[in-house]
Amino acid sequence: MSLNTQNYKGTRDFYPEEMRLSKWMFGKWREVLESFGYEEYDGPVLESFDLYAAKTSEEIVQEQSFNFEDRGGRRVVMRPEMTPTVSRMVAKKRQELGYPLRMYSIPNCFRYERQQRGRLREFWQLNADIFGVDTVVAEIELLLVVNKLMESFGAPDSAYQIRVNSRVLLNEAIIDSQPQVELASVLRLIDNYDKLSSDEFDAKLATLVDKPEVLKKYLTGESLPEQAQAVIDKIVTAGVQNVVYSPTIARGFDYYTDIVFEVFDTNPENNRAMFGGGRYDGLVGEFGVAPVPTVGFGMGDVTFENFLRSNDLIPVLPSETDIYIVTIGDIAVQAQQVAGRLRDYSLNVTVDLSGKKIDKQIKTAEKKGVNNVLFVGESELESGQFKLKNIQTGEEQTVTLDQIPELPL
Amino acid sequence: MSLNTQNYKGTRDFYPEEMRLSKWMFGKWREVLESFGYEEYDGPVLESFDLYAAKTSEEIVQEQSFNFEDRGGRRVVMRPEMTPTVSRMVAKKRQELGYPLRMYSIPNCFRYERQQRGRLREFWQLNADIFGVDTVVAEIELLLVVNKLMESFGAPDSAYQIRVNSRVLLNEAIIDSQPQVELASVLRLIDNYDKLSSDEFDAKLATLVDKPEVLKKYLTGESLPEQAQAVIDKIVTAGVQNVVYSPTIARGFDYYTDIVFEVFDTNPENNRAMFGGGRYDGLVGEFGVAPVPTVGFGMGDVTFENFLRSNDLIPVLPSETDIYIVTIGDIAVQAQQVAGRLRDYSLNVTVDLSGKKIDKQIKTAEKKGVNNVLFVGESELESGQFKLKNIQTGEEQTVTLDQIPELPL
């Protein structure tokens, strides 16, 4: 019986064409993060189950993670998110690292999800965190990073909006509406505020708190506390673009302690949170070391690619190969030597090697998106004169190998 | 109870310092492969168990892989190697892809191993494959890639040797020593030839075949077939460096069909195979499509890093950050604006933000390996004149922001 060519459900095969897109996107992420002094790190795909049991949202760990017992009887998890890993790493070298500490990573993460738009079982996620700053200047920096990320992809200001809330103020409003409330369940409901109708939301809220009208005043912005205005004023004054205070932003994770934010796609057909983050001052301290104030955010590759695509922000991404050598006759070895000389000039050069007819070799070059074809046969090798053709424009010229690096390819 | 900071056994945490090394090493791998026209791809970490059951060595799949049942009752594996994935991908788009097809990837792979030097449970592996070429010019190209890889890291010719064998000729010699032999078990024994004493090897071989002396003649090179000499002559004539025919090279995987090779560290204290590959013409055809001749190799990050380290080939890798801004007084927001102007010149700029004393901020810059410190306070902002200090050399100068991009940092 034949093997199945299908990839496992919810995962993706990245052929060179798809991979070009990822490399381009991740390359820009790296460029922006490094311009702010963030340094790249990485951690293991497999982590101990206990690492998530504490603080990641219970739904994600219990129902949406790939976890299993290893042969030594340890329960391990394929990381569903990166924040617990980076917190563990910082705690482990708490004393050695210099603060403020800026770290970023682009890990693949794993969730056991039913398939739907923007949700896969394996996805990549930019994670950026700043450790060791307990004032809002840390949040401001990360929001400037968000602005710069969007700008670097050419996203117009009108395409997105940053919505900021404070878990401290939100929690106060919740407690005002009922002192003995179970916070997590109300936060979870508020996290779905945008997905529910007003009536649905009110009905559910009434089952959770005694005085829903008190909380609603906060959520609708009718009675924003002074501190909320002060925070947003600081952020705007510092030069952050496209930012508003938004009392209904909650975020799904349990570990946030104060400012939280989400970045929304403003397209009316796709008006939803694309990514977000916030302050989580308590997580590093969970590892038995002195706490480290932290602000971070994460953005997934699938959602962001959708945003770029719907805003028409993905350019044509050319092949990395500069020259495709078409071989005339049985001269693969000599053609490889010609290629070797061009590679010494830092050119990327492919030799066909198939022994197919010339027009078929040219077709292959086209298929691979390589623009320049160099013809190599016995007579070219003897004369040292080679025909170079741009198969996009049809332009041809006869050149020596040493002339090629000077040409605009 | 506190959470544990320990990473899962056999995995690594890559702090920015370790990550710099990986980025440097993988960057060079990419550069060399792309110079030969190889295009990067990627596939899922999770694959169906069946994919490996067919052709990967039984030991690896059954005993050394992380596999588990998902909630839908499917047995999945965290990829122990990349070859089955890339074969599946090529089979899936068999008709659409242009041949020769050159692909490379640097996936993380997973094996459930006891820890020992160079063996981890999560490691990265460069995989390079060429599809669609059925003559030895494909092997030659990949061996030239190996030469170029070694050269690009500054490895002297004397530091390594490429050993080539033919599974076809080896299989013939085995069958000559016993027609009804079980090939796989003899191949597995030969794969351990270098690890066993001569007596141990002979004793084990005698239990597997009737006429061990016939096979031994091949293995010791006493009676090399003419084709062996012809193959190695072609390879040497094509310009491959440091290559010899070596009749005891077998390779652990079952899918190889002809030429196999291994690259050895020639250091007498560490004389062993670092990486290898070969021809596997049958694997794509296992997916029910017309077969595609294929040659490939894989090299792991841990073994290669050990090689670089023992040959003293790892340079000092500098920080990506160009300038570290030390803030004087409560001016984080303004310092961030100064940084923003410098970032517009494509400089990577960190702002301290800690509010610590000046000498402590300079210590942090040192710790992070950033050489240039820029001092920003009220008076500097007013005058537009900033002190820039190289903390390696102690050199200081007073500059305007627009002068900084012109300086050698």
Contacts between the chains, C-beta under 8 A, distances in Angstrom:
chain1	res1	chain2	res2	distance
A	2	B	286	6.7
A	2	B	287	5.7
A	2	B	288	3.2
A	3	B	50	6.4
A	3	B	51	6.2
A	3	B	54	6.0
A	3	B	88	7.0
A	3	B	91	7.9
A	3	B	286	5.1
A	3	B	287	4.9
A	3	B	288	7.5
A	4	B	48	6.8
A	4	B	50	7.0
A	4	B	51	7.9
A	4	B	287	7.5
A	5	B	88	5.3
A	5	B	89	7.8
A	5	B	91	4.9
A	5	B	92	3.8
A	5	B	287	5.1
A	6	B	92	7.7
A	7	B	43	7.1
A	7	B	44	5.6
A	7	B	47	7.6
A	7	B	88	7.5
A	8	B	44	5.6
A	8	B	46	4.9
A	8	B	47	5.9
A	8	B	48	6.1
A	8	B	74	7.9
A	8	B	76	6.1
A	11	B	43	8.0
A	11	B	44	3.4
A	11	B	45	7.8
A	11	B	46	6.1
A	12	B	44	6.8
A	13	B	41	7.8
A	13	B	42	8.0
A	13	B	43	5.4
A	13	B	44	7.2
A	13	B	89	5.1
A	13	B	92	7.2
A	14	B	41	5.6
A	14	B	42	4.1
A	14	B	43	6.9
A	15	B	41	5.8
A	15	B	89	6.7
A	15	B	93	6.9
A	15	B	97	8.0
A	16	B	39	3.6
A	16	B	40	6.6
A	16	B	41	5.6
A	16	B	103	6.7
A	19	B	39	7.3
A	19	B	40	5.0
A	19	B	41	5.3
A	19	B	42	5.9
A	22	B	42	7.4
A	23	B	40	6.7
A	34	B	320	4.8
A	34	B	321	7.5
A	34	B	348	5.1
A	35	B	343	4.7
A	35	B	346	7.6
A	35	B	347	7.5
A	35	B	348	5.1
A	35	B	349	7.0
A	36	B	339	7.7
A	36	B	343	7.4
A	36	B	348	7.7
A	36	B	349	7.4
A	36	B	350	7.1
A	37	B	321	4.8
A	37	B	324	7.5
A	37	B	348	6.2
A	37	B	349	6.4
A	37	B	350	2.8
A	37	B	351	7.5
A	37	B	370	8.0
A	39	B	16	3.6
A	39	B	19	7.3
A	39	B	20	8.0
A	39	B	319	7.4
A	39	B	320	6.8
A	39	B	321	7.6
A	39	B	368	7.7
A	40	B	16	6.6
A	40	B	19	5.0
A	40	B	23	6.7
A	41	B	13	7.8
A	41	B	14	5.6
A	41	B	15	5.7
A	41	B	16	5.6
A	41	B	19	5.3
A	42	B	13	8.0
A	42	B	14	4.1
A	42	B	19	5.9
A	42	B	22	7.4
A	43	B	7	7.1
A	43	B	11	8.0
A	43	B	13	5.4
A	43	B	14	6.9
A	44	B	7	5.6
A	44	B	8	5.6
A	44	B	11	3.4
A	44	B	12	6.8
A	44	B	13	7.2
A	44	B	122	5.6
A	45	B	11	7.8
A	45	B	45	6.7
A	45	B	78	7.6
A	45	B	108	6.6
A	45	B	110	7.4
A	45	B	122	6.3
A	46	B	8	4.9
A	46	B	11	6.1
A	46	B	66	7.6
A	46	B	110	7.6
A	46	B	121	7.4
A	46	B	122	6.8
A	47	B	7	7.6
A	47	B	8	5.9
A	48	B	4	6.8
A	48	B	8	6.1
A	50	B	3	6.4
A	50	B	4	7.0
A	51	B	3	6.2
A	51	B	4	7.9
A	54	B	3	6.0
A	66	B	46	7.6
A	66	B	68	7.8
A	66	B	70	7.4
A	68	B	66	7.7
A	68	B	68	3.9
A	70	B	66	7.4
A	70	B	112	7.1
A	71	B	112	6.6
A	74	B	8	7.9
A	76	B	8	6.1
A	78	B	45	7.6
A	78	B	78	7.5
A	88	B	3	7.0
A	88	B	5	5.3
A	88	B	7	7.5
A	89	B	5	7.8
A	89	B	13	5.1
A	89	B	15	6.7
A	91	B	3	7.9
A	91	B	5	4.9
A	92	B	5	3.8
A	92	B	6	7.7
A	92	B	13	7.2
A	93	B	15	6.9
A	97	B	15	8.0
A	98	B	363	7.5
A	98	B	364	4.2
A	98	B	367	3.8
A	98	B	368	5.6
A	99	B	354	6.2
A	99	B	364	7.0
A	100	B	352	6.6
A	100	B	353	5.0
A	100	B	354	5.4
A	100	B	364	7.8
A	102	B	350	6.9
A	103	B	16	6.7
A	108	B	45	6.6
A	110	B	45	7.4
A	110	B	46	7.6
A	112	B	70	7.2
A	112	B	71	6.6
A	121	B	46	7.4
A	122	B	44	5.6
A	122	B	45	6.3
A	122	B	46	6.8
A	130	B	353	7.7
A	132	B	354	6.4
A	133	B	353	5.0
A	133	B	354	6.6
A	135	B	332	7.8
A	135	B	355	7.7
A	137	B	332	4.1
A	137	B	333	6.8
A	137	B	336	7.5
A	137	B	353	5.3
A	138	B	353	6.5
A	140	B	333	7.0
A	140	B	336	7.1
A	141	B	336	6.4
A	141	B	351	7.2
A	141	B	353	6.9
A	144	B	336	6.7
A	144	B	340	7.3
A	148	B	343	7.7
A	237	B	333	7.3
A	238	B	333	4.7
A	238	B	336	6.8
A	239	B	333	7.8
A	239	B	336	7.7
A	239	B	337	6.5
A	239	B	340	7.6
A	286	B	2	6.7
A	286	B	3	5.1
A	287	B	2	5.7
A	287	B	3	4.9
A	287	B	4	7.5
A	287	B	5	5.1
A	288	B	2	3.1
A	288	B	3	7.5
A	319	B	39	7.4
A	320	B	34	4.8
A	320	B	39	6.8
A	321	B	34	7.5
A	321	B	37	4.8
A	321	B	39	7.6
A	324	B	37	7.5
A	332	B	135	7.8
A	332	B	137	4.2
A	333	B	137	6.8
A	333	B	140	7.0
A	333	B	237	7.3
A	333	B	238	4.7
A	333	B	239	7.8
A	336	B	137	7.5
A	336	B	140	7.1
A	336	B	141	6.5
A	336	B	144	6.7
A	336	B	238	6.9
A	336	B	239	7.7
A	337	B	239	6.6
A	339	B	36	7.7
A	340	B	144	7.4
A	340	B	239	7.6
A	343	B	35	4.7
A	343	B	36	7.4
A	343	B	148	7.7
A	346	B	35	7.6
A	347	B	35	7.5
A	348	B	34	5.1
A	348	B	35	5.1
A	348	B	36	7.7
A	348	B	37	6.2
A	349	B	35	7.0
A	349	B	36	7.4
A	349	B	37	6.3
A	350	B	36	7.1
A	350	B	37	2.8
A	350	B	102	6.9
A	351	B	37	7.5
A	351	B	141	7.3
A	352	B	100	6.6
A	353	B	100	5.0
A	353	B	130	7.7
A	353	B	133	5.0
A	353	B	137	5.3
A	353	B	138	6.5
A	353	B	141	7.0
A	354	B	99	6.2
A	354	B	100	5.5
A	354	B	132	6.5
A	354	B	133	6.6
A	355	B	135	7.7
A	363	B	98	7.5
A	364	B	98	4.2
A	364	B	99	7.0
A	364	B	100	7.7
A	367	B	98	3.8
A	368	B	39	7.7
A	368	B	98	5.6
A	370	B	37	8.0
